[in-house]
Amino acid sequence: MLTLLHLLSSIALLVWGTHIVRTGIMRVYGSHLRRLLGHSMANAPMAFTAGIGVTALVQSSNATALLAISFVAQGLMALPTALAIMLGADVGTALMARVLTLDLSWLSPLFTLLGVFLFLSRKQTRAGQLGRVLIGLGLIILALQLIVTAAAPITEARGMQVLFSSLAGDTLLAVVVGALFAVLAYSSLAAVLLTATLASAGLISLPVALGVVIGANVGSGVLAWLNATPQPAPARRVALGNLLYKLAGLLALPFLPMLVEWMATLGFGAQTQVIAFHLAYNSLRCLLLLPTVGLMAGLCERLLPERPQDNGIAQPRHLDPTALDTPTLALANATRETLRIGDLVETMLARLLEVLREDRPEPGEDIRRLDDDVDALYSGVKLYLARMPRDDLAEQESRRWAEIIELAINLEQAGDIIEHMLGKVQNLKTSQRRSFSDSGRDELSQLHSLLTANLALGLSVFLSGDSHSARQLLQHKRQFRKRERELAHAHVHRLHQQVVESIETSAAHLELIADMKRLNSLFCSAAYAALEGSNTGKQRAAGETSTARELPNAEPLPGKPA
């Protein structure tokens, strides 16, 4: 029992190592890999090569599949190109399996020691994330050695020999086992490495090992399909084509007995034979299928036709889930979606002015529809940011994360306030059948104009973080407050003069002014975050300067006299 536990823990260590390498590479080079895939759209061979290179780096065809699926979902890549990338990803996985099964035992302690040093000393930097990758590589190599050690006693157990020998006569069962392990481990690479290691230890026969390898390929296709299930039809077509290509590899099963007999004459070890089969199988299959990407794209389009499901509510456009492992990209996506919320709020403000000036019902209907859109996009941004690993964010990235969520919250609240203002105006015009005086309407229009300008400037400050624009925004906020007080006093003066329209609409008029005051505070909040970030940078620079001056033998700062 203890021996089996050691084997299972070694397998878990192998899976964890591949996960660490994949996430570490994506966080450091995720943007570059996405750019590489984005630039490989000229032809199928170039896309095929890009798929090999990206997968060899991230050590996961599933990660490459997520990138390709996201490109197709956003309309940035054609389906045949994405399918060519997925074929290249299978070859990239096979190449990395070959590299990792070389005799690299001496690298395990070196990678682990160096990786831990870099990760702990520079955790929030690129060097720290590269240390994370080295730790993962060290764990993979160590796990392969532990699997060999733990499997040795198991091979001598009579019961285990009977269990694994039962698989020898059922190749399809071995395929199913391989597919299940690839799905559970979230990595076909881990499944292939484990299979090769168990075969070298004599725990499983060569026919079973080859069946498990084919099954692991199919499992990675199933995994990509499961990940693409929530995506729109264009994205699911990529996963479907990838899965169909993997299933096409099952045509090799009838030839396995002859292949095993021929491989037995070569005199190589079991591990070498399994890895060589995996590389040859994927390379030959993918090269033969590469010319068919256009036909497969057409088949997938027929199997998964576009079915528009427009419920009238806006959906996020920029929240790419595959970018979550790359914080800079994920934050940029969230920023773009938050600015989109700001545009919707700006449109709501414009419709509110129409409601104040006109009696048509259409602007009010637009405001309610737009508020539903704001709520939907805000929920998307909030959940997207919640999925980001904040512990691994650098200080600047963590600050940007907070700025985005704060502005999204403020814009969502602004949308609710505008909808409530709509209700007040419509209630005044329809239920009470009253209207604002000409002076009162002009005053509300003036505040509305200032409010719209502050919203636009606030979004600009949020995007640029410019301290000068932030101070200008705060000045505009004070000017708005001053104008708001002046107009409130003017309204009270009209009440003193017994202006009938002002008396009838007094409560609603003052409430709308108070609502605009709240909106102005929400729109100008971005200025404080920008100024806080600027002051933090200045304080850090000042601290470094004072530290240098305090050290007796400190070198002078660049540009400063010694």
C-alpha positions as CSV (number, residue, x, y, z in Angstrom):
1,M,0.0,0.0,0.0
2,L,2.8,2.4,0.9
3,T,4.6,1.6,-2.4
4,L,1.4,2.4,-4.4
5,L,1.0,5.7,-2.4
6,H,4.6,6.6,-3.4
7,L,3.8,6.0,-7.0
8,L,0.6,8.0,-6.9
9,S,2.4,10.9,-5.2
10,S,5.1,10.8,-7.8
11,I,2.5,11.0,-10.6
12,A,0.9,13.9,-8.8
13,L,4.3,15.6,-8.6
14,L,4.7,15.1,-12.4
15,V,1.3,16.7,-13.1
16,W,2.1,19.6,-10.8
17,G,5.5,20.2,-12.4
18,T,3.9,20.5,-15.9
19,H,1.3,22.9,-14.4
20,I,4.0,25.1,-12.9
21,V,6.0,25.3,-16.1
22,R,2.9,26.1,-18.2
23,T,1.6,28.9,-15.9
24,G,5.1,30.3,-15.4
25,I,5.8,30.5,-19.2
26,M,2.4,32.1,-19.8
27,R,2.9,34.8,-17.2
28,V,6.3,35.7,-18.5
29,Y,6.0,35.3,-22.2
30,G,2.2,35.0,-22.7
31,S,1.9,38.3,-24.6
32,H,4.8,37.3,-26.9
33,L,3.3,33.9,-27.6
34,R,0.0,35.4,-28.4
35,R,1.7,37.8,-30.8
36,L,3.6,34.9,-32.4
37,L,0.3,33.1,-33.0
38,G,-1.4,36.2,-34.2
39,H,1.4,36.8,-36.8
40,S,1.3,33.2,-38.1
41,M,-1.9,33.7,-40.2
42,A,-0.3,33.9,-43.6
43,N,-0.5,30.2,-44.5
44,A,-1.0,26.8,-42.9
45,P,2.7,25.7,-42.8
46,M,3.6,28.9,-40.9
47,A,0.7,28.4,-38.5
48,F,1.8,24.7,-38.1
49,T,5.3,25.8,-37.2
50,A,4.1,28.5,-34.7
51,G,2.0,25.8,-33.0
52,I,5.0,23.6,-32.6
53,G,7.1,26.5,-31.1
54,V,4.5,27.8,-28.7
55,T,3.6,24.3,-27.4
56,A,7.2,23.4,-26.9
57,L,7.6,26.4,-24.7
58,V,4.4,26.1,-22.6
59,Q,4.6,22.2,-22.6
60,S,0.8,22.0,-23.1
61,S,-1.2,21.6,-26.2
62,N,-4.2,22.6,-24.1
63,A,-2.7,26.1,-23.4
64,T,-2.1,26.5,-27.2
65,A,-5.7,25.4,-27.9
66,L,-7.0,28.1,-25.5
67,L,-5.0,30.8,-27.3
68,A,-6.2,29.7,-30.7
69,I,-9.8,29.4,-29.5
70,S,-9.7,32.9,-28.1
71,F,-8.3,34.3,-31.4
72,V,-11.1,32.7,-33.4
73,A,-13.8,33.8,-30.9
74,Q,-12.7,37.4,-31.3
75,G,-12.6,37.2,-35.0
76,L,-8.9,37.7,-35.2
77,M,-8.0,34.3,-36.8
78,A,-9.6,32.1,-39.5
79,L,-10.7,28.6,-38.6
80,P,-8.3,26.8,-41.0
81,T,-5.3,28.7,-39.5
82,A,-6.3,27.7,-35.9
83,L,-6.7,24.1,-36.9
84,A,-3.1,24.2,-38.4
85,I,-1.9,25.6,-35.1
86,M,-3.5,22.8,-33.3
87,L,-1.8,20.2,-35.5
88,G,1.5,21.8,-34.8
89,A,0.7,21.8,-31.1
90,D,0.5,18.0,-31.1
91,V,4.0,17.8,-32.7
92,G,5.3,20.3,-30.1
93,T,4.0,18.1,-27.3
94,A,5.8,15.1,-28.7
95,L,9.1,17.0,-29.1
96,M,9.0,18.1,-25.4
97,A,8.2,14.5,-24.3
98,R,11.4,13.4,-26.1
99,V,13.5,16.1,-24.4
100,L,12.2,15.4,-21.0
101,T,12.9,11.7,-21.2
102,L,16.6,12.2,-21.8
103,D,19.0,11.5,-18.9
104,L,18.7,14.8,-17.2
105,S,18.8,13.7,-13.6
106,W,21.7,16.0,-12.9
107,L,19.6,19.0,-13.9
108,S,16.8,18.4,-11.3
109,P,18.7,19.7,-8.2
110,L,20.3,22.5,-10.2
111,F,17.0,23.7,-11.7
112,T,15.2,23.4,-8.3
113,L,17.9,25.2,-6.3
114,L,18.3,28.0,-8.8
115,G,14.5,28.3,-9.3
116,V,13.7,28.6,-5.6
117,F,16.4,31.2,-5.2
118,L,15.0,33.3,-8.1
119,F,11.4,32.9,-7.1
120,L,11.8,33.8,-3.4
121,S,14.2,36.7,-4.0
122,R,12.4,38.2,-6.9
123,K,8.9,36.9,-6.8
124,Q,7.1,39.8,-8.5
125,T,9.6,40.2,-11.3
126,R,10.2,38.4,-14.6
127,A,13.2,36.7,-13.1
128,G,11.1,35.3,-10.3
129,Q,8.6,33.8,-12.8
130,L,11.4,32.2,-14.7
131,G,12.5,30.8,-11.4
132,R,9.0,29.3,-11.2
133,V,9.5,27.6,-14.6
134,L,12.9,26.2,-13.4
135,I,11.2,24.8,-10.3
136,G,8.6,23.1,-12.5
137,L,11.3,21.6,-14.8
138,G,13.2,20.3,-11.8
139,L,10.0,18.7,-10.4
140,I,9.2,17.0,-13.7
141,I,12.7,15.4,-13.9
142,L,12.6,14.4,-10.2
143,A,9.1,13.0,-10.6
144,L,10.1,10.8,-13.5
145,Q,13.0,9.3,-11.4
146,L,10.6,8.7,-8.4
147,I,8.1,7.0,-10.7
148,V,10.8,4.5,-11.9
149,T,11.8,3.9,-8.2
150,A,8.3,3.4,-7.0
151,A,7.2,1.2,-9.9
152,A,10.0,-1.3,-9.4
153,P,8.4,-3.1,-6.4
154,I,5.0,-3.0,-8.1
155,T,6.3,-4.9,-11.1
156,E,7.2,-7.8,-8.9
157,A,3.7,-8.0,-7.3
158,R,1.7,-10.9,-8.7
159,G,-1.6,-9.1,-8.5
160,M,-0.4,-6.0,-10.4
161,Q,1.1,-8.2,-13.1
162,V,-2.3,-9.9,-13.6
163,L,-4.1,-6.5,-13.7
164,F,-1.9,-4.9,-16.3
165,S,-1.7,-8.1,-18.4
166,S,-5.4,-8.0,-18.7
167,L,-5.0,-4.7,-20.7
168,A,-2.7,-6.4,-23.2
169,G,-5.6,-8.0,-25.1
170,D,-7.8,-4.9,-25.2
171,T,-6.2,-2.0,-27.0
172,L,-9.4,0.1,-26.9
173,L,-9.5,-0.2,-23.1
174,A,-5.9,1.1,-23.0
175,V,-7.0,4.0,-25.2
176,V,-9.8,4.9,-22.8
177,V,-7.4,4.7,-19.8
178,G,-5.0,7.1,-21.6
179,A,-7.7,9.5,-22.5
180,L,-9.1,9.6,-18.9
181,F,-5.7,10.2,-17.4
182,A,-5.0,13.0,-19.9
183,V,-8.3,14.7,-18.9
184,L,-7.8,14.2,-15.2
185,A,-4.2,15.4,-15.3
186,Y,-5.1,18.3,-17.6
187,S,-2.0,17.3,-19.6
188,S,-1.4,14.8,-22.4
189,L,2.3,15.4,-21.9
190,A,2.2,14.1,-18.3
191,A,0.2,11.1,-19.5
192,V,2.8,10.2,-22.1
193,L,5.7,10.7,-19.8
194,L,4.1,8.5,-17.2
195,T,3.4,5.8,-19.8
196,A,6.9,5.8,-21.1
197,T,8.3,5.6,-17.5
198,L,6.0,2.7,-16.5
199,A,6.8,0.9,-19.7
200,S,10.6,1.2,-19.0
201,A,9.9,-0.2,-15.5
202,G,8.2,-3.2,-17.0
203,L,4.9,-2.4,-15.4
204,I,3.0,-2.2,-18.6
205,S,3.7,-3.9,-22.0
206,L,4.5,-2.1,-25.2
207,P,1.2,-2.7,-26.9
208,V,-0.6,-1.3,-23.9
209,A,1.7,1.7,-23.7
210,L,1.2,2.6,-27.4
211,G,-2.6,2.4,-26.8
212,V,-2.4,4.6,-23.8
213,V,-0.3,7.2,-25.8
214,I,-3.0,7.3,-28.6
215,G,-5.6,7.6,-25.9
216,A,-3.7,10.5,-24.3
217,N,-3.9,12.3,-27.6
218,V,-7.6,11.8,-27.8
219,G,-7.9,13.0,-24.1
220,S,-6.2,16.3,-24.9
221,G,-8.8,16.8,-27.7
222,V,-11.7,16.1,-25.3
223,L,-10.2,18.5,-22.8
224,A,-10.0,21.3,-25.4
225,W,-13.6,20.6,-26.3
226,L,-14.7,20.8,-22.6
227,N,-12.8,24.1,-22.2
228,A,-14.5,25.5,-25.3
229,T,-18.0,24.5,-24.4
230,P,-19.0,27.9,-22.9
231,Q,-17.6,29.7,-26.0
232,P,-19.5,30.8,-29.0
233,A,-19.9,28.6,-32.1
234,P,-16.7,29.9,-33.9
235,A,-14.5,29.0,-30.9
236,R,-16.1,25.6,-30.5
237,R,-15.4,24.8,-34.1
238,V,-11.7,24.9,-33.3
239,A,-12.1,22.4,-30.5
240,L,-14.3,20.2,-32.6
241,G,-11.9,20.1,-35.5
242,N,-9.0,19.4,-33.1
243,L,-11.0,16.5,-31.5
244,L,-11.9,15.1,-34.9
245,Y,-8.3,15.1,-36.0
246,K,-7.4,13.3,-32.7
247,L,-10.1,10.7,-33.4
248,A,-8.7,10.2,-36.9
249,G,-5.6,8.9,-35.2
250,L,-7.6,5.8,-34.0
251,L,-7.3,4.5,-37.5
252,A,-3.8,3.4,-36.6
253,L,-5.1,0.9,-34.0
254,P,-5.4,-2.1,-36.3
255,F,-1.8,-1.7,-37.3
256,L,-0.4,-1.7,-33.7
257,P,0.3,-5.5,-33.5
258,M,2.5,-5.3,-36.7
259,L,4.1,-2.2,-35.5
260,V,5.0,-3.7,-32.1
261,E,6.6,-6.8,-33.8
262,W,8.7,-4.5,-36.0
263,M,9.7,-2.3,-33.1
264,A,10.8,-5.4,-31.1
265,T,13.4,-6.1,-33.7
266,L,15.1,-2.6,-33.3
267,G,16.6,-3.5,-29.9
268,F,15.7,-0.2,-28.2
269,G,14.5,0.2,-24.6
270,A,10.7,0.4,-23.9
271,Q,10.9,4.0,-22.9
272,T,12.7,5.0,-26.1
273,Q,10.2,3.0,-28.1
274,V,7.2,4.7,-26.5
275,I,8.6,8.2,-26.9
276,A,9.7,7.5,-30.5
277,F,6.3,6.1,-31.4
278,H,4.6,9.2,-29.9
279,L,6.8,11.6,-31.9
280,A,6.5,9.6,-35.1
281,Y,2.7,9.1,-34.7
282,N,2.0,12.7,-34.1
283,S,4.4,14.0,-36.8
284,L,3.1,11.7,-39.5
285,R,-0.6,12.1,-38.6
286,C,-0.3,15.9,-38.4
287,L,1.7,16.3,-41.7
288,L,-0.8,14.0,-43.5
289,L,-3.8,16.0,-42.1
290,L,-2.3,19.5,-42.6
291,P,-3.5,19.9,-46.2
292,T,-7.1,19.1,-45.1
293,V,-7.5,22.1,-42.7
294,G,-9.8,23.8,-45.2
295,L,-12.0,20.8,-45.6
296,M,-12.1,20.2,-41.9
297,A,-13.1,23.9,-41.3
298,G,-16.0,23.5,-43.7
299,L,-17.1,20.3,-42.0
300,C,-17.0,22.0,-38.6
301,E,-19.0,25.0,-39.9
302,R,-21.7,22.6,-41.1
303,L,-21.7,20.6,-37.8
304,L,-21.8,23.8,-35.7
305,P,-23.7,26.4,-37.6
306,E,-24.0,30.0,-36.3
307,R,-27.1,30.3,-34.2
308,P,-27.6,33.9,-33.1
309,Q,-28.9,34.1,-29.6
310,D,-29.4,37.8,-29.0
311,N,-31.2,38.4,-25.8
312,G,-30.8,42.2,-26.2
313,I,-28.1,42.5,-23.4
314,A,-24.6,43.4,-24.3
315,Q,-21.9,40.7,-23.8
316,P,-18.2,41.3,-22.8
317,R,-15.9,41.5,-25.9
318,H,-12.5,41.8,-24.4
319,L,-12.4,39.6,-21.4
320,D,-10.3,36.8,-22.8
321,P,-10.0,34.0,-20.2
322,T,-6.8,32.7,-21.8
323,A,-5.0,35.9,-20.8
324,L,-5.6,35.4,-17.1
325,D,-2.2,33.8,-16.8
326,T,-0.6,36.9,-18.3
327,P,-1.5,39.7,-15.8
328,T,-0.5,42.6,-18.1
329,L,-2.7,41.3,-20.9
330,A,-5.6,40.5,-18.5
331,L,-5.5,44.0,-17.0
332,A,-5.4,45.5,-20.5
333,N,-8.5,43.5,-21.4
334,A,-10.3,44.5,-18.3
335,T,-9.4,48.2,-18.9
336,R,-10.9,48.0,-22.4
337,E,-14.1,46.5,-21.1
338,T,-14.3,49.1,-18.4
339,L,-13.9,51.9,-20.9
340,R,-16.7,50.3,-22.8
341,I,-18.9,50.6,-19.7
342,G,-17.9,54.3,-19.6
343,D,-19.1,54.7,-23.2
344,L,-22.5,53.2,-22.3
345,V,-22.9,55.5,-19.3
346,E,-22.0,58.5,-21.5
347,T,-24.8,57.4,-23.9
348,M,-27.2,57.1,-21.0
349,L,-26.3,60.7,-20.1
350,A,-27.1,61.9,-23.6
351,R,-30.4,60.1,-23.6
352,L,-31.2,61.7,-20.2
353,L,-30.8,65.2,-21.7
354,E,-33.3,64.2,-24.4
355,V,-35.8,63.1,-21.7
356,L,-35.4,66.5,-20.0
357,R,-36.1,68.4,-23.2
358,E,-38.6,66.1,-25.0
359,D,-41.6,64.0,-24.3
360,R,-40.8,61.1,-26.5
361,P,-40.7,57.6,-24.8
362,E,-37.8,56.2,-26.9
363,P,-34.9,57.9,-24.9
364,G,-36.3,56.5,-21.7
365,E,-36.5,53.0,-23.1
366,D,-32.9,53.3,-24.3
367,I,-31.7,54.3,-20.8
368,R,-33.3,51.2,-19.3
369,R,-31.8,49.0,-21.9
370,L,-28.4,50.6,-21.6
371,D,-28.5,50.2,-17.8
372,D,-29.0,46.4,-18.3
373,D,-26.0,46.4,-20.6
374,V,-23.9,48.3,-18.0
375,D,-24.9,45.8,-15.3
376,A,-24.0,42.8,-17.6
377,L,-20.6,44.2,-18.5
378,Y,-19.8,45.2,-14.9
379,S,-20.6,41.7,-13.7
380,G,-18.3,40.3,-16.4
381,V,-15.4,42.6,-15.4
382,K,-15.9,41.9,-11.7
383,L,-15.8,38.1,-12.2
384,Y,-12.9,38.4,-14.7
385,L,-10.8,40.3,-12.2
386,A,-11.8,37.9,-9.4
387,R,-10.2,35.0,-11.4
388,M,-6.8,36.8,-11.5
389,P,-4.2,35.4,-9.2
390,R,-3.6,38.6,-7.1
391,D,-0.8,37.0,-5.0
392,D,1.4,36.9,-8.1
393,L,0.8,40.5,-9.2
394,A,3.5,43.0,-9.0
395,E,2.9,46.2,-7.0
396,Q,2.0,48.3,-10.0
397,E,-0.3,45.5,-11.4
398,S,-2.0,45.2,-8.1
399,R,-2.7,49.0,-8.0
400,R,-4.0,48.9,-11.6
401,W,-6.3,45.9,-10.6
402,A,-7.8,48.1,-7.8
403,E,-8.2,51.1,-10.1
404,I,-10.2,49.0,-12.6
405,I,-12.5,47.4,-10.1
406,E,-13.1,50.8,-8.4
407,L,-14.0,52.6,-11.7
408,A,-16.2,49.7,-12.8
409,I,-18.1,49.9,-9.5
410,N,-18.5,53.7,-9.8
411,L,-19.8,53.4,-13.4
412,E,-22.3,50.7,-12.4
413,Q,-23.6,52.9,-9.6
414,A,-23.7,55.9,-12.1
415,G,-25.9,53.8,-14.4
416,D,-28.3,53.1,-11.6
417,I,-28.4,56.8,-10.6
418,I,-29.2,57.8,-14.2
419,E,-32.0,55.3,-14.4
420,H,-33.5,56.6,-11.1
421,M,-33.2,60.2,-12.5
422,L,-35.2,59.0,-15.5
423,G,-37.9,57.7,-13.2
424,K,-38.2,61.0,-11.4
425,V,-38.4,63.0,-14.6
426,Q,-41.0,60.6,-16.2
427,N,-43.1,60.6,-13.0
428,L,-43.1,64.4,-13.0
429,K,-44.1,64.6,-16.7
430,T,-46.6,61.7,-16.9
431,S,-48.1,61.1,-13.4
432,Q,-48.1,64.7,-12.2
433,R,-48.3,66.2,-15.7
434,R,-45.9,69.0,-14.8
435,S,-42.9,70.4,-16.6
436,F,-39.8,72.4,-15.6
437,S,-39.6,76.1,-16.2
438,D,-37.4,77.3,-19.0
439,S,-34.8,78.6,-16.6
440,G,-34.9,75.3,-14.6
441,R,-34.4,73.2,-17.7
442,D,-31.5,75.4,-18.9
443,E,-29.9,75.1,-15.5
444,L,-30.1,71.3,-15.5
445,S,-28.8,71.3,-19.1
446,Q,-25.8,73.3,-17.9
447,L,-25.0,70.9,-15.2
448,H,-25.5,68.0,-17.6
449,S,-22.9,69.5,-20.0
450,L,-20.4,69.9,-17.2
451,L,-21.1,66.3,-16.1
452,T,-20.6,64.9,-19.6
453,A,-17.2,66.7,-19.9
454,N,-16.0,65.4,-16.5
455,L,-17.0,61.8,-17.4
456,A,-14.9,62.0,-20.6
457,L,-11.9,63.5,-18.8
458,G,-12.3,61.0,-16.0
459,L,-12.1,58.1,-18.4
460,S,-9.0,59.7,-20.0
461,V,-7.3,60.0,-16.7
462,F,-8.1,56.4,-15.9
463,L,-6.6,55.3,-19.2
464,S,-3.5,57.4,-19.1
465,G,-2.9,58.0,-15.4
466,D,-1.6,61.5,-16.2
467,S,-1.2,63.5,-13.0
468,H,-1.7,66.8,-14.9
469,S,-5.0,65.7,-16.3
470,A,-5.9,64.3,-12.8
471,R,-5.4,67.7,-11.2
472,Q,-7.4,69.3,-14.0
473,L,-10.2,66.9,-13.3
474,L,-10.2,67.8,-9.6
475,Q,-10.4,71.5,-10.6
476,H,-13.4,70.7,-12.9
477,K,-15.0,68.9,-9.9
478,R,-14.7,72.0,-7.8
479,Q,-16.1,74.2,-10.6
480,F,-19.0,71.8,-10.9
481,R,-19.7,72.0,-7.1
482,K,-19.5,75.8,-7.3
483,R,-21.9,75.9,-10.3
484,E,-24.3,73.5,-8.6
485,R,-24.6,75.7,-5.5
486,E,-25.2,78.8,-7.7
487,L,-28.0,77.0,-9.6
488,A,-29.6,75.7,-6.4
489,H,-29.6,79.3,-5.1
490,A,-31.1,80.5,-8.4
491,H,-33.9,78.0,-8.0
492,V,-34.7,79.1,-4.5
493,H,-34.8,82.7,-5.9
494,R,-37.4,81.7,-8.4
495,L,-39.4,80.2,-5.6
496,H,-39.3,83.5,-3.8
497,Q,-40.6,85.2,-7.0
498,Q,-43.5,82.7,-7.0
499,V,-42.7,81.2,-10.4
500,V,-45.4,78.5,-10.7
501,E,-43.4,75.9,-12.7
502,S,-40.5,76.2,-10.3
503,I,-42.8,75.7,-7.3
504,E,-44.5,72.6,-8.9
505,T,-41.2,71.0,-9.8
506,S,-39.1,72.2,-6.9
507,A,-38.6,68.8,-5.2
508,A,-37.7,67.0,-8.4
509,H,-35.4,69.8,-9.5
510,L,-33.4,69.8,-6.3
511,E,-33.2,66.0,-6.3
512,L,-31.9,65.9,-9.8
513,I,-29.2,68.5,-8.9
514,A,-28.2,66.3,-5.9
515,D,-28.1,63.2,-8.2
516,M,-25.8,65.1,-10.6
517,K,-23.6,66.0,-7.7
518,R,-23.2,62.3,-6.8
519,L,-22.5,61.4,-10.5
520,N,-19.8,64.1,-10.6
521,S,-18.1,62.6,-7.6
522,L,-18.2,59.1,-9.1
523,F,-16.8,60.4,-12.5
524,C,-14.0,62.3,-10.8
525,S,-12.8,59.5,-8.5
526,A,-10.2,58.4,-11.1
527,A,-8.2,61.5,-10.4
528,Y,-7.4,60.4,-6.8
529,A,-6.1,57.0,-8.0
530,A,-3.9,58.7,-10.6
531,L,-2.4,61.2,-8.2
532,E,-1.9,58.5,-5.6
533,G,0.1,56.4,-8.1
534,S,2.1,59.4,-9.1
535,N,2.9,60.4,-5.5
536,T,4.0,56.8,-4.7
537,G,6.5,56.8,-7.6
538,K,7.8,60.2,-6.4
539,Q,8.2,59.0,-2.8
540,R,10.0,55.9,-3.9
541,A,12.4,57.9,-6.0
542,A,12.9,60.4,-3.2
543,G,13.6,57.5,-0.8
544,E,16.2,56.0,-3.1
545,T,17.9,59.5,-3.5
546,S,18.0,60.0,0.3
547,T,19.4,56.5,0.9
548,A,22.2,57.2,-1.7
549,R,23.1,60.4,0.1
550,E,23.2,58.8,3.5
551,L,25.7,56.1,2.3
552,P,29.3,57.4,2.7
553,N,30.6,55.6,-0.3
554,A,27.5,55.7,-2.5
555,E,27.8,56.4,-6.1
556,P,26.2,59.6,-7.4
557,L,22.9,59.3,-9.2
558,P,23.0,59.7,-13.0
559,G,22.9,63.3,-13.9
560,K,23.8,64.5,-10.4
561,P,27.1,66.0,-9.4
562,A,29.2,63.8,-7.1
